[in-house]
Amino acid sequence: QKGNLSSIKTLYLEKDIRFLLHEPIVWKFRDFKIFLRKLKKATEKKNWDKADRLKANKPKYSLDHIVKERYPTFIDAIRDLEDCLCLCFLYSTFPKTARTPIEMVEL
């Protein structure tokens, strides 16, 4: 028998995996996955009261800490904004033809 014939393999260090396990956003995603599982189970059993209660207490997550980690100061955020503005300008200079939809070019 032949195993996986794919030649592309991505290997990760154990240290990197351990680092990602402690990331707060991963825990929020796990909570959301559990929420979806509980909601599905409640709706399949037609337990509408529990489903409504679960929907009211839907877990929320924010990306504030990731943004603060990426851009510790306002100046860092402004420096990175230049790339976005250049990309917007590039799209605005595209010709409006049948191959490029107006929604893609119009700002």
Backbone as CSV, one residue per row, in Angstrom:
resi,resn,N_x,N_y,N_z,CA_x,CA_y,CA_z,C_x,C_y,C_z
1,GLN,0.836,-1.183,0.000,0.000,0.000,0.000,0.873,1.235,0.000
2,LYS,0.398,2.245,-0.696,1.111,3.501,-0.723,0.415,4.474,0.215
3,GLY,1.198,5.254,0.881,0.649,6.255,1.792,0.248,7.504,1.032
4,ASN,0.327,8.614,1.696,-0.008,9.891,1.092,1.049,10.235,0.047
5,LEU,0.622,10.465,-1.181,1.548,10.735,-2.263,1.872,12.214,-2.392
6,SER,1.300,13.035,-1.560,1.548,14.468,-1.630,2.987,14.760,-1.226
7,SER,3.663,15.565,-2.025,5.052,15.899,-1.715,5.145,17.146,-0.843
8,ILE,4.065,17.887,-0.714,4.077,19.105,0.096,3.699,18.739,1.526
9,LYS,4.606,19.028,2.431,4.352,18.749,3.837,4.708,19.982,4.640
10,THR,3.843,20.347,5.558,4.114,21.466,6.440,4.378,20.908,7.820
11,LEU,5.566,21.172,8.308,5.948,20.684,9.626,6.028,21.867,10.583
12,TYR,5.533,21.661,11.791,5.544,22.710,12.795,6.368,22.247,13.988
13,LEU,7.014,23.194,14.629,7.740,22.884,15.847,6.754,22.769,17.000
14,GLU,7.064,21.907,17.930,6.199,21.723,19.097,6.081,23.025,19.893
15,LYS,7.144,23.792,19.919,7.152,25.073,20.627,6.106,26.024,20.032
16,ASP,5.997,26.056,18.698,5.027,26.924,18.036,3.599,26.492,18.330
17,ILE,3.368,25.197,18.351,2.028,24.685,18.637,1.643,25.002,20.074
18,ARG,2.577,24.832,20.989,2.302,25.166,22.395,2.008,26.655,22.563
19,PHE,2.706,27.490,21.811,2.463,28.931,21.865,1.053,29.259,21.391
20,LEU,0.614,28.631,20.304,-0.716,28.900,19.762,-1.829,28.382,20.671
21,LEU,-1.552,27.346,21.434,-2.565,26.810,22.342,-2.949,27.811,23.423
22,HIS,-2.040,28.719,23.756,-2.312,29.695,24.805,-2.857,31.008,24.257
23,GLU,-3.111,31.080,22.969,-3.659,32.285,22.370,-5.135,32.417,22.767
24,PRO,-5.551,33.565,23.278,-6.942,33.719,23.740,-7.989,33.520,22.651
25,ILE,-7.671,33.884,21.419,-8.669,33.764,20.351,-8.975,32.303,20.056
26,VAL,-8.007,31.410,20.278,-8.236,29.978,20.066,-9.283,29.472,21.048
27,TRP,-9.203,29.940,22.297,-10.195,29.528,23.301,-11.575,30.047,22.929
28,LYS,-11.641,31.255,22.367,-12.942,31.799,21.956,-13.531,30.976,20.814
29,PHE,-12.691,30.555,19.881,-13.177,29.721,18.784,-13.659,28.362,19.296
30,ARG,-12.972,27.832,20.287,-13.415,26.565,20.876,-14.765,26.739,21.560
31,ASP,-14.933,27.845,22.285,-16.225,28.126,22.920,-17.332,28.240,21.884
32,PHE,-17.018,28.894,20.747,-18.030,29.047,19.705,-18.382,27.704,19.078
33,LYS,-17.393,26.834,18.922,-17.641,25.498,18.378,-18.551,24.694,19.307
34,ILE,-18.307,24.799,20.610,-19.158,24.124,21.592,-20.567,24.701,21.557
35,PHE,-20.675,26.025,21.408,-21.973,26.681,21.308,-22.759,26.140,20.114
36,LEU,-22.096,26.034,18.960,-22.783,25.528,17.767,-23.241,24.084,17.955
37,ARG,-22.416,23.282,18.610,-22.779,21.890,18.855,-23.997,21.799,19.772
38,LYS,-24.015,22.606,20.839,-25.157,22.603,21.757,-26.418,23.112,21.076
39,LEU,-26.275,24.148,20.250,-27.436,24.697,19.545,-28.008,23.687,18.560
40,LYS,-27.141,22.994,17.851,-27.599,21.974,16.895,-28.333,20.846,17.616
41,LYS,-27.784,20.435,18.749,-28.407,19.353,19.517,-29.779,19.780,20.036
42,ALA,-29.890,21.027,20.505,-31.163,21.512,21.033,-32.207,21.638,19.928
43,THR,-31.797,22.105,18.746,-32.770,22.236,17.657,-33.183,20.879,17.106
44,GLU,-32.271,19.911,17.077,-32.636,18.577,16.606,-33.614,17.901,17.550
45,LYS,-33.476,18.177,18.843,-34.409,17.609,19.813,-35.676,18.453,19.958
46,LYS,-35.733,19.557,19.191,-36.879,20.485,19.214,-37.100,21.055,20.612
47,ASN,-36.010,21.314,21.289,-36.047,21.948,22.599,-35.845,23.446,22.363
48,TRP,-36.962,24.139,22.007,-36.887,25.526,21.560,-36.512,26.481,22.687
49,ASP,-36.905,26.164,23.911,-36.545,27.039,25.030,-35.024,27.073,25.215
50,LYS,-34.417,25.912,25.188,-32.970,25.847,25.357,-32.268,26.508,24.174
51,ALA,-32.803,26.314,22.965,-32.193,26.918,21.781,-32.257,28.443,21.864
52,ASP,-33.387,28.985,22.318,-33.509,30.435,22.464,-32.561,30.968,23.534
53,ARG,-32.442,30.227,24.625,-31.534,30.638,25.693,-30.081,30.624,25.208
54,LEU,-29.724,29.613,24.426,-28.373,29.541,23.880,-28.105,30.689,22.904
55,LYS,-29.102,31.013,22.068,-28.937,32.111,21.118,-28.763,33.439,21.845
56,ALA,-29.452,33.594,22.967,-29.326,34.837,23.735,-27.946,34.956,24.373
57,ASN,-27.340,33.831,24.717,-26.021,33.830,25.357,-24.920,33.413,24.390
58,LYS,-25.055,33.826,23.150,-24.070,33.471,22.127,-22.707,34.045,22.510
59,PRO,-21.637,33.228,22.446,-20.312,33.750,22.821,-19.820,34.789,21.823
60,LYS,-19.146,35.791,22.349,-18.624,36.876,21.515,-17.120,36.916,21.658
61,TYR,-16.474,37.381,20.609,-15.028,37.530,20.672,-14.639,38.839,20.001
62,SER,-13.522,39.375,20.437,-13.012,40.603,19.828,-11.556,40.389,19.446
63,LEU,-11.122,41.148,18.477,-9.764,41.029,17.974,-8.893,42.190,18.446
64,ASP,-9.321,42.863,19.500,-8.587,44.030,19.989,-7.158,43.694,20.369
65,HIS,-6.967,42.600,21.094,-5.622,42.273,21.552,-4.688,41.917,20.396
66,ILE,-5.251,41.348,19.320,-4.423,41.008,18.162,-4.002,42.282,17.425
67,VAL,-4.937,43.239,17.315,-4.609,44.506,16.661,-3.578,45.269,17.481
68,LYS,-3.747,45.270,18.802,-2.776,45.967,19.660,-1.405,45.306,19.608
69,GLU,-1.386,43.997,19.429,-0.110,43.293,19.311,0.567,43.623,17.988
70,ARG,-0.225,43.728,16.936,0.321,44.017,15.595,0.733,45.478,15.476
71,TYR,-0.068,46.383,16.024,0.204,47.814,15.962,0.243,48.379,17.374
72,PRO,1.385,48.336,18.043,1.450,48.816,19.425,1.216,50.322,19.549
73,THR,1.603,51.088,18.524,1.378,52.533,18.582,0.578,52.968,17.368
74,PHE,0.023,54.167,17.476,-0.770,54.720,16.381,0.100,54.962,15.153
75,ILE,1.339,55.329,15.352,2.262,55.587,14.243,2.492,54.317,13.429
76,ASP,2.595,53.169,14.103,2.764,51.898,13.383,1.559,51.605,12.495
77,ALA,0.373,51.901,12.996,-0.836,51.673,12.203,-0.869,52.593,10.989
78,ILE,-0.469,53.838,11.164,-0.452,54.792,10.046,0.567,54.378,8.995
79,ARG,1.725,53.887,9.424,2.745,53.435,8.468,2.231,52.276,7.619
80,ASP,1.477,51.368,8.218,0.959,50.220,7.476,-0.232,50.609,6.607
81,LEU,-0.872,51.723,6.917,-2.029,52.173,6.142,-1.632,52.589,4.739
82,GLU,-0.392,52.976,4.566,0.080,53.408,3.255,-0.074,52.294,2.228
83,ASP,0.182,51.052,2.605,0.046,49.921,1.690,-1.397,49.772,1.215
84,CYS,-2.339,49.941,2.137,-3.758,49.822,1.776,-4.163,50.912,0.805
85,LEU,-3.711,52.143,1.055,-4.064,53.252,0.167,-3.474,53.057,-1.222
86,CYS,-2.263,52.537,-1.298,-1.658,52.268,-2.605,-2.452,51.207,-3.361
87,LEU,-2.918,50.190,-2.650,-3.708,49.135,-3.286,-5.049,49.679,-3.783
88,CYS,-5.689,50.538,-2.994,-6.948,51.159,-3.434,-6.727,52.013,-4.677
89,PHE,-5.644,52.765,-4.700,-5.336,53.583,-5.875,-5.104,52.702,-7.090
90,LEU,-4.422,51.571,-6.901,-4.164,50.657,-8.010,-5.475,50.143,-8.600
91,TYR,-6.413,49.731,-7.741,-7.706,49.249,-8.231,-8.479,50.360,-8.931
92,SER,-8.336,51.584,-8.470,-9.091,52.678,-9.088,-8.553,53.021,-10.471
93,THR,-7.305,52.662,-10.754,-6.746,52.955,-12.077,-7.020,51.848,-13.088
94,PHE,-7.633,50.757,-12.662,-7.965,49.688,-13.605,-8.960,50.198,-14.644
95,PRO,-8.832,49.749,-15.886,-9.798,50.170,-16.902,-11.144,49.486,-16.672
96,LYS,-12.179,50.194,-17.004,-13.519,49.625,-16.869,-13.866,48.936,-18.178
97,THR,-13.713,47.613,-18.192,-13.993,46.829,-19.392,-15.002,45.745,-19.042
98,ALA,-15.325,44.951,-20.019,-16.269,43.855,-19.791,-15.658,42.780,-18.901
99,ARG,-14.340,42.663,-18.919,-13.690,41.630,-18.107,-13.536,42.037,-16.631
100,THR,-13.460,43.310,-16.365,-13.347,43.775,-14.982,-14.678,44.397,-14.582
101,PRO,-15.391,43.784,-13.667,-16.687,44.327,-13.265,-16.524,45.692,-12.581
102,ILE,-17.551,46.498,-12.689,-17.526,47.843,-12.109,-17.399,47.772,-10.601
103,GLU,-17.982,46.736,-9.965,-17.906,46.620,-8.514,-16.459,46.468,-8.024
104,MET,-15.623,45.874,-8.862,-14.233,45.666,-8.470,-13.425,46.952,-8.587
105,VAL,-13.766,47.785,-9.564,-12.990,48.976,-9.831,-13.515,50.187,-9.077
106,GLU,-14.810,50.251,-8.879,-15.420,51.432,-8.270,-15.129,51.505,-6.774
107,LEU,-14.748,52.671,-6.304,-14.476,52.869,-4.877,-15.650,53.480,-4.156
